[in-house]
Amino acid sequence: MTRTEIEDGAAWACRVLRKPEPAIAERKPTQAERIAAWSARNREAESTATQTRSAVEQTRRDLHVPGSAFTVGAERYAADGSRWQRVA
């Protein structure tokens, strides 16, 4: 079988089964292009405010409560607003 016979058979099957003709396959981006796109999305996401006002206010309150800063097991807010438990 040659490539043209295969393509003709695929085209015939598409017509018989009333399927749309396959579009030209898109070129897959290279690794460098994927990394560049990811980096651009990441920079855009980081440029927006990552902390909510309530997380900042809670952190500010926690800093001024005596003994809460250094107790083991105390939960603290990280810069992204997630909570971390002090283990040591």
Backbone hydrogen bonds in HBPLUS format (Angstrom, degrees):
<---DONOR---> <-ACCEPTOR-->    atom                        ^
c    i                          cat <-CA-CA->   ^        H-A-AA   ^      H-
h    n   atom  resd res      DA  || num        DHA   H-A  angle D-A-AA Bond
n    s   type  num  typ     dist DA aas  dist angle  dist       angle   num
A0006-ILE N   A0002-THR O   3.06 MM   4  6.38 157.4  2.12 150.8 157.1     1
A0007-GLU N   A0003-ARG O   2.89 MM   4  6.16 163.6  1.92 154.1 158.4     2
A0008-ASP N   A0004-THR O   2.79 MM   4  5.95 155.4  1.85 147.8 155.1     3
A0009-GLY N   A0005-GLU O   2.89 MM   4  6.05 154.8  1.96 144.0 150.8     4
A0010-ALA N   A0006-ILE O   2.92 MM   4  6.18 154.0  1.99 148.6 155.9     5
A0011-ALA N   A0007-GLU O   2.90 MM   4  6.09 156.6  1.96 145.8 152.4     6
A0012-TRP N   A0008-ASP O   2.89 MM   4  6.09 156.8  1.95 146.2 152.7     7
A0013-ALA N   A0009-GLY O   2.94 MM   4  6.12 160.0  1.98 146.0 151.2     8
A0014-CYS N   A0010-ALA O   2.97 MM   4  6.17 152.0  2.04 144.6 152.2     9
A0015-ARG N   A0011-ALA O   3.03 MM   4  6.30 154.7  2.10 146.5 153.0    10
A0016-VAL N   A0012-TRP O   2.89 MM   4  6.14 164.5  1.91 155.4 159.7    11
A0017-LEU N   A0013-ALA O   2.90 MM   4  5.92 164.2  1.93 148.1 152.7    12
A0019-LYS N   A0014-CYS O   2.83 MM   5  4.77 156.1  1.89 143.1 148.3    13
A0018-ARG N   A0015-ARG O   3.26 MM   3  4.95 154.9  2.33  95.2 102.1    14
A0034-ARG N   A0030-THR O   2.91 MM   4  6.21 157.9  1.96 153.3 159.7    15
A0035-ILE N   A0031-GLN O   2.90 MM   4  6.11 160.5  1.94 151.5 156.7    16
A0036-ALA N   A0032-ALA O   2.94 MM   4  6.10 156.0  2.00 143.1 149.9    17
A0037-ALA N   A0033-GLU O   2.95 MM   4  6.14 158.4  2.00 147.4 152.8    18
A0038-TRP N   A0034-ARG O   2.91 MM   4  6.11 160.6  1.95 148.4 154.1    19
A0039-SER N   A0035-ILE O   2.82 MM   4  5.96 159.9  1.86 148.9 154.8    20
A0040-ALA N   A0036-ALA O   2.98 MM   4  6.17 154.6  2.05 143.8 150.4    21
A0041-ARG N   A0037-ALA O   3.01 MM   4  6.28 160.9  2.05 149.5 154.3    22
A0042-ASN N   A0038-TRP O   2.85 MM   4  6.04 156.2  1.90 150.2 157.6    23
A0043-ARG N   A0039-SER O   2.86 MM   4  6.07 162.9  1.89 151.6 155.5    24
A0044-GLU N   A0040-ALA O   3.02 MM   4  6.17 156.6  2.07 144.7 151.3    25
A0045-ALA N   A0041-ARG O   2.95 MM   4  6.16 154.6  2.01 145.7 152.6    26
A0046-GLU N   A0042-ASN O   2.90 MM   4  6.13 152.9  1.98 148.8 156.5    27
A0047-SER N   A0043-ARG O   2.97 MM   4  6.08 131.9  2.21 139.7 151.6    28
A0056-VAL N   A0052-THR O   3.14 MM   4  6.46 159.7  2.18 153.8 159.1    29
A0057-GLU N   A0053-ARG O   2.91 MM   4  6.14 162.1  1.94 152.7 157.8    30
A0058-GLN N   A0054-SER O   2.86 MM   4  5.99 156.0  1.92 144.4 151.2    31
A0059-THR N   A0055-ALA O   2.98 MM   4  6.14 158.3  2.03 144.8 150.5    32
A0060-ARG N   A0056-VAL O   2.92 MM   4  6.13 157.6  1.97 147.4 154.0    33
A0061-ARG N   A0057-GLU O   2.89 MM   4  6.18 151.7  1.97 145.6 153.2    34
A0062-ASP N   A0058-GLN O   2.84 MM   4  6.09 160.4  1.87 150.3 156.0    35
A0063-LEU N   A0059-THR O   2.97 MM   4  6.18 148.2  2.07 148.5 156.3    36
A0064-HIS N   A0061-ARG O   3.08 MM   3  5.39 137.3  2.27 104.2 115.6    37
A0065-VAL N   A0062-ASP O   3.40 MM   3  5.33 162.8  2.44  99.8 104.8    38
A0068-SER N   A0065-VAL O   3.25 MM   3  5.79 165.3  2.28 131.0 134.8    39
A0074-ALA N   A0071-THR O   3.21 MM   3  5.62 160.3  2.25 127.6 128.7    40
A0073-GLY N   A0086-ARG O   2.71 MM  13  4.94 150.3  1.79 133.4 143.8    41
A0086-ARG N   A0074-ALA O   2.91 MM  12  5.50 168.1  1.93 150.7 154.0    42
A0076-ARG N   A0084-TRP O   2.68 MM   8  5.22 161.8  1.71 155.0 160.9    43
A0084-TRP N   A0076-ARG O   2.68 MM   8  5.22 162.1  1.71 158.5 165.1    44
A0078-ALA N   A0082-SER O   2.75 MM   4  5.44 162.3  1.78 164.1 170.2    45
A0081-GLY N   A0078-ALA O   3.01 MM   3  5.32 163.2  2.04 113.3 117.9    46
